[in-house]
């Protein structure tokens, strides 16, 4: 409670600096319990104080409301949107009740190809290194001893980077081969199925599209990009039983992961907005098809708050 006046000051600073600037936060998972392989993902406890702080000192808005205000230069001070990428089941089971508790609107961008029980390649890869029953791992013929969590995390990171920019089919084959070489079993599905997506939508969370297979769009042909973008929208509209008008580019760095080809397809497909993972805040001058976002990863409430307000210093 001692630091409360500081939060009040930051709220004031946000009011002065953050006029007509929109912060959009990116989350992926909200974990029921701490996961040593994902130390930076918030737990329910951490997410709870994030949302409490937003409710107390910021103006959380739905993406639709925020876009309306952005275009009419009427954003309230300290405006913030909460978004989640990929479509993890814990968005429904862990995050949604906390969002409801603080009455905070949110958007969840879903890659539809993982809604039938298959986990994303990155989660499958991490799981290989996370199994504490496994003391050794065969990495393409090289036998590596698995030790403590930092070493397991480091190895997983190395392999994530190694496979990330391979063409999607080669990437999936590489992960599949690692599973076979190590006789590894699959973990339970981590993503929402169609029925769970419908439940999330019914609970008032906005459903956005995030392609089918979560590819790096830039390496695909325009026709393939069109397919990934348009079909994920149609599929989600069917499952959620409502229009899907917001999109998130997979990986999301403009120029590196997607380019104007994807931007045009998204615009022509009938979306109202698209978010990137380029760090920053958005103003009315930014294209609504290249909205910036950032991840609030700070451990302390004060640093978290400072980081949110600090974002407003940036022009965009
Ligand atoms: Zn994603």
Boltz pocket constraint, residues with backbone or C-beta under 6 A from the ligand:
constraints:
  - pocket:
      binder: B
      contacts: [[A, 85], [A, 86], [A, 210], [A, 214], [A, 249], [A, 250], [A, 251]]
      max_distance: 6.0
